[in-house]
Amino acid sequence: MKAIILAAGIGKRFKEVTDQRPKCLIEIQGKTLLERTLTALGAAGVTEAVVVIGYRGEMIRQVIGSVRAGVQVHYVFNERYEKGAILSLWSAREEFDDDILIMDADVLFPVVLIDRLVRSAHVNCFLLDASAVNTGEEQMLLTRGGRVLNIVRGGSGDFDLIGESVGFLKVSRTDAPLLRTILDTLVGQGRDSIEHEEAFPIFLAQREVGFERVDDLPWTEIDFPADLERAEQEVLPRIVVLDEEVSGLRQ
């Protein structure tokens, strides 16, 4: 299994920081978001990560290097990073030769959260937080019968369960080629300004994708200055406790 971490974007909604550095290099109590992501992946047993870079990509290479927390890191450059995020995932299409974790690079989370995804019995799987407030901004997972039927920003309707996507998706090596074909088709049609999540409903219509709930776990996406403040004051202290518990159990 390998992680594909999408870290190419400019982060326009957080310009006071991202004018100087990529969003994944925001530091939270002395560690960058990307370093924290790689550390959690290593603790969950994932030993390879592909980081898709674009905006100030060389800065990411210099800070992170080729090995971090036991995870081998290599890089794919998305030269059209100013367009839609679909191009970042499409740029990594040659890496779809294993079970993959597709991950946004701007999420702060504990080890147990990614471990829940890695170890899920669902070979294709999202992480779903049903406790999240739907403001219309969030990517919402719409489910029925234990299966994700759609993902849409601000989604609602008559479903068994609706919850926010954490921004992580596990895809089996058997089904990854289909996702690559979908990406090739969309990009070939000139749809290069869309979000990568807009490829997922096509995939969901052809493959069964389950979900694991993470309502009980602390996590946050860092989009705005208020998100960073909340991450530092509310989310990280809870993550530290959980990660210490996991570390103690594994010693």
N, C-alpha and C positions, 0 to 999 in steps of 0.2 A: 504494500500500500504506500502511496505517495500523496503528499499534500500539494495542491496547486494554490498558491496564495496570490491574490490579485492586489497588487500594490502599485499600479502604474498611474493612478489618477492624480489630478492636481489638488483636489480637496478645496474647491472654490468656496464652500460654505464655512471654511475655517481659515480665511486668508491671513489673519493676524499671526498665525503660526505657519501655515503652509506656503506663504511667500518665501520663507527661509528654508523649509525642509519638507519632504514628503510626509503625509499624515501618519504613515506607519512608523515614523521616527519620533513622533511625539513621546516625550518621556513622562512616565507616571512613577513618581518616587524613585527616580534614578535609573529606570529601565524603560527602553522603548517598547511600544506596542508590539513591534515585530519580534523583538527578542523574547517578550513574554509569550507570544504565540508559539515560537519555536521551542521554548522551554516546555510548554504544556504538551506539544506534540511529542517531544522526546520522552516525557514522563508517561505518555499514553502508548508508547511503543512504536511510534511512527519515526522512521530513521531517514527518510528522504523528503526534501521539500523543494519545489520549483517555485521561485518567486518571480512573478511577472512584473517587470519594472518599466518605467517610462519617464515620468517627471522626476528630474534629479536622480535618475537611477544609479549613477555612479556613487552618489552619496550613500545610497543603501548598500551597495557592494562594499564600500569602504568600512561602514559601520558594522555590518553583519558578518562579512567574510564568507568562507566556504564551509565552515563547520560551526554549529552553535548548539550547545546543550546536547551533543551527541547526534545531532541531525545534520546530514550532508545537505548542503544548500547549493543549488545552482540556479542560474538566472536566464530568463527569456525576456528579450527587449521588445516592447510594443511601441514601434516608432510613431504610431498614430494615436498616442495616448490621450490626445485632446478630444478625440471623438468618443463614441459610446464604449461602455465597459465590455460589450460583446467582443470587441477586438482584442481585449486582454485575454479572455478565455480562449478565443480562437487562435491567438498567437501561441498558446501552449498545447495546441492540438496534437503535436507529435508526442506528447507525454501521456496520451490516453492509452497506454499499453499495460496498465495495471489497475487494480482497484484504486480509485482516486477520491480525495477529499477536496472539494472546491470550496475555498474559503475567502471571505472578505478579509482585508488586512487591517481593518480599523475596529476590531472587536476585542474587548477586554473580557476574559473568561477564566474560570478555574480548570484545572486538569480534569476533574470529574466530568465536566461538560463534554469535552472532546472525547474522553474515554467512553462516555455513553454512546456517542456516535460510532466510534471505531468498533465497539463490541456489540453493537445492535445486531439482532438476528435478521433485520431487514438488510438485504444486500444493497438496495437503493434506499436512501433514508435522508430525511430532513430532521432538523431540530426545531421543535415548535414550543413557543411560550404562550400558553393560553391566558396567562395573567396580564399580558401586555395590553395597554390602552391603544385602541385603533383610532389614530388621529387623521387618517387618510394619507399619511406620509410613509407608513410602514409597509413592507412587503408581507402580505398576509397569506397564510396557507389555509386552503379550504379543503376540508376532509370529510370523507364518508366511508363507513365500514373499515376504518383503520388504514385507509389509503388517501394519499394526497391527490386531489383531483385538479387543483389549480393553484397558482401563486399569482397574486395581483396586488398592486399597491392600493391599500385601503379597501380590500375586498370584504364583502359581506354576502349574506344570503342564507338559504335554508340548507345548512350543512350540519353534520353531527358535531363537529368541533372546528372552530376557527381560532388561529393563533398566529402570532408574529414569527416569521422565520428569523433565526439567529444570523443567517447569512452563510451557513455551512450546508453542503450537500455531499453525501457519500454516493458514489456511482460504482457499480461493479465493473470489473474488466470486461465482462461479457457484454454489458450494455453501453460501455463508454464509446464504442465505435458508432453507435446510433447517435449519441449526443454530438460527436464530431461531425457526422453527416448533416445534422440539423444546423450546426454552426456554419459549416461550409455553404449550405444552401442559403441561409440568411445573409451572410456576408456577400455571397455571389450575386444576390439580388440587390445589392447596394444598401442593405439595411445595417449600416455600420455606425449609426448614431444612437442605437438603442442600448438598453441595459442588458447585461448577460442573462438576467432572470427572465427576459422575454423569450428566450429560447426554451425555457423549462416547460411551459404548458404543452408545447408540441411533444416533448419527451414524455410528459405525464400521460398524454393520450395514448401512448404506445407501449409504455412499460409501467409495471406496478412499482410505486414508490411509497414506502411507509414513513413513519415518523416516530421520534422519541420526544416525550414531553420534558421540558426543562423549567417548568414553572417554579420549581423549588430551588433553583440555582441562581446565583448572582451573575449578571453579565450586562454589558452595555456596548452599544455602538457609539463611536466618537465621531459625531458630525459637526457639532457646534461647541462653542466655549462652555456653555452650561453642561454639556455632556462630560467634558473633561473635569469640571468641578465636582459633578456627581460621582464620576469614576473615582476620584481621589478620596472624597470624603465618605461615600456610602458603599460603593461597590468593592473597591480594593480591600478594605479591611475584612469583609466577608470572604473574599477569595483567598486571602492569606490564611485564614483559619481552616478553610477546606483543604487547601494545598498542604498545609502542615499535617492535617489528619491523614491525607493520602500518603505523604512521605513517611509518616510514622508507621502506617500499616505495611509499607513495603520494605521497611528496614528489618 
